[in-house]
Amino acid sequence: MSSATTSQKNASKTKKKVGPNMSLPLRPALMPLSSRIDDERSTAKRIYLVRNGECCDRLMPCWRMRAFAEHNTYRLIDLNQPLRVPIRAGAPDAFLNDSPLTQTAEYMISMMNLKKTPRIYVEPGLFEPLMFYWQDRIPLFMTNQELINAGFHVDDEYVPVISMDALRKKLFEEKHPDDSFNRITAVADSIVECANERSGGVLVVTHAPSVDLLLRRITGRSDSPRTIGDLYRMGLNYPFGSSAVLEYEQPSVTKKAKPKWVYKPGALPPLTCAQASTMVEVPDFS
């Protein structure tokens, strides 16, 4: 018997006094607090859409110049910095506007304590809208080999839906939110196919606009962002570290409706601290 199981049983026997002559059992781990919170241990297929963690440039715009000031040797000048940085081509300038996408996925996987560590698929097609980079080139991506050398569990045999070369060619082709939606659609269909073929869940870590476009495509929503301003504001609707859970819903035998993917807003409760929160608010453009 594991220690976690033992402690949970002991906790369930403990009573907490609430007012005169009243007592309630302590809340076990992952126990829903209300009917609005879905069962966190659901056996249904799920797709977890997660926005990446915050980029250092947002907190400290000049961190690269100070952290690499002495002979390009990395050192900590602020505890908001990563403890170490990977070796990569073009460093330290390559770390400019470098969102911790793969790093967020790696840390989430490590916290699951799985017997077999899943491999990460690096998909360039999930990159944020290219309209954000009209007057500049796409940031330099780390290669799979650089990620592997840095300790990330990346699947080097994965063939992306949209390669880096294809993504670069689209740099001046995406001129409207619909163009970004069409690119994300191809990746979304691939994610759904992957989720349907295997049991368990699929974890997707990407940018805020990509999370929104994936959610709309997979759940079949008809409304979508209309302007580049709508895409920019997605960062407010999907905060750093927030998650949107999609679940494969099987209709009852009496209903003739087809199975579909639905958004479950209460599957993973948000984290709130002072004015900061990971609460997701899916915008309505209808």
N, C-alpha and C positions, 0 to 999 in steps of 0.2 A: 504494500500500500504506500502510495507516494505521500510526501509531506503535505502537498497541496490538498489532496483528498481528505486527509486527516483533519487539517485545520478547518476545512469547509464544513465537515460534519460537526466538529466542536462548536463552530460558530452558529450553526443552525439550532443548537440546543440552548444557546444563550439568549436570554430575554432582556429586552430593553424597556425600562419603565417609561410610560408616556402618560403623565397626569395621574390622578388618584385612582387606584385599583385598576390600572390599565397597563398592558404590556404587549409589545410587538417583537417578533423575532428579528434579529439583525439581518440586514439585507445581504444575501449571498452574492458572490461575484457574478456579474453579468445578469442579474435578475431585473427584468423590466420593472420600472416604477409605476407605469400606467398603461392603459390599453393603447395609447398613442405610440408606445415604443414597441416595435416588432421584436420577435424572438431573435436574439443575437446568435443563437445556435441553430438557426434554420438549416434544414437539409436541402433546401432548394438551391439551384444553381444561381450564382451571383457574380456580378461584375462590379468591382470596386474602383471607382474613378477618383483619384487623389491628386490634388494640386501639390506641386513640389514645395519644398521648404524655401525660406527667404534667401535671396542672393545677398552676398556681403556688400555689393555695391550700393544697395539701397540704404544700408545702415551707415556705411563708411565709404563714401565715394572715392576717397584717396587712399584706401587701405593698401593697394598694390605698391604705390610709390614708397610708402613707409615700411611695409613688411619686407620688401626686397631691396631696401636702400643699401645694405652692406653687401656688396659683391654678389648681388642676386641670390643671397642666402636667405631662406624664409625664416622669419621669427615672429613670435606673437607680440602684438602691440595692443591687442584688445581681446577680451575673452569671448567676444562674438565671432572671432575668426575660427576657422577649423584648426584642429590641433596640428594637422599636417596637410600638405597639398601633394597631389600626385605629380610624377614626372611626366611632362608632356611637351610636344613640339610647340614653339612659339611662346613659351612661358617667359616672364610673368604676364605679358600683355594678353595672352590667350585666355586669362581668367576674367577679363572684362565682360560684364553682363553674362556670366556663366552660371546659369541657374543649376542648383544641385539636384537635377532630375534623377540620375542614376544613383547618386548618394542617398537620396530619400528612399528610393526603392530598396536599396541594399540594407539600410537600417531597419526598415519595416520588416523585411524578410528575416533579419537576424533576431528580431524581437519575438518572432513566432515560435522559436525553439523547435523547428521541425527536424525530424530524423534525417531527412534528405533535403539539402538546400536547393531550392528551385533556381533555375538559370534565368537570367534577365535577357529579354529580347530588346535590343536597341532599335527603335523604329523611327527613322528620320521623318517619316510621313506625319508624325504627331507633333511636329514643330509648330510653334505659334504662327498666327497669320503673317504672311510674308509682306503684307502692306506696311508692317512696322519697320521694314528694312529697305524701303524703296531707295533711299538716298545713301545706303551703305551696304556692305556685303554681309552675308550671313556669318554669324560668329563661327569661329573655328571649333569644330567638333573633335573630341578625343576619339581616336581609333579604338576598335575593339581590343586590340593588343595592348594599347596603353591602359585601358580600363582593367584588363586582366592582370597586367603587371602591377597595378595599383591595389590589387586585392579584391576587385569586384567580380562577382559570380556572373559573368556575361557569357551567353551562348554564342560562340564564334561561328557556329554553323548556321545560325538563323539567317534566312534570306528576307530582307525587309520588303514590305509592300511597295514602298517608294524609296529608292536609293538616294544617297547623298548627291550624286551627279544629277539625278532627275529633280531633286529638290532645288538645286542651284539653278537649273534651267527655268524653274517656275518663278524665280525671284521677281522678274518684271512681268510675269503673266498674271499673277494674282492682283487684280485691281478692284475687287468687290468682295464683300463677305461671302457671297455665293460661291466664289472661286475657292475660298478656303474651305467652305463646307463640302464642296465636291471632292477636294483632296482628302479631307478627314473621313468622308463617306467610305472611300475605298479601304481605309484602315479599320473603320468601325465594322464593316462587313466581315473583315478578316478576324476581328476580335470575337464577334458573335459566333462565327464558324468554329473558332477554337473553343469557346465556352460550351457550345453544343456537343462537341466531340468528346469532352472529358468531364469527369466529376469534379466537384469542388468549385473553387472560385478563381476568377482572373483578376489580378491586380494591375491597374494601369496608372502610372504616375506621369503627369504631363502638365502643360501650362493651363492657366485658367480658361482662356478662350477655347482651347482644345477640349477641356473637360465639358464645357457647355455644348459644343457642337457634337461631341460623342453622345452625350445624354439625349439630345434631340433626335439624332439619327437612330440610335438603338431603340428608343422608346416610341419612335414614330410620330413625334410631335410635328405639327404642320407649320408652326411659327418659328422664325429664325431671326438673328440680328440683321438689321437693315443697313447700318452705317459702320464705318471704321470706329466711330465714337462708341457705338454699342459694344464693339469688341474690346476696346480699351477699358471700358467700365466693368468688364467681367472680373477683374481683379477684386472689385468690391463685393461681388456676388459670391465669389469662390475664394475665400481668404487662403493665405498660405497654410498648408497642412490640412485643409478641409477635405472632406470625402463625400461622395455621392454614391449611394448603393443602388444598383439595378438588380432586380430579381426576376427570374423566369417564372412566370405565373401560369400554372396549369388550371384551366377552368374545370368546374365540377362536371360530373358525368351528365347531369341534366341539361347543361348549357352546351350550345353548339359553337360557342366562340372558340377561336383558335388560340393556342398558347402564345403569350407575348411577354416582352420584357417591360417591367414597370419600375418606376422610381419609388424607392422606399425611404422617405425622408427621416423616419424615426429609427432606422436600423442601427445606426451608430450615432449616439447622442454627441452633440458638439462639446468642445472644451471652451470654457469662458474664464477669463482672468481680467478683472477690472474692465477696461474698455475694449479689450481684445477678445475675439471670439472666432471659432471656426465654423460658425453657423452658415449653412449654405442657403441662399435665396435664389432660386431659379427664376430669372426674369421672364416676363410674359410680353411677347411682341405681337400678339394677335390684335 
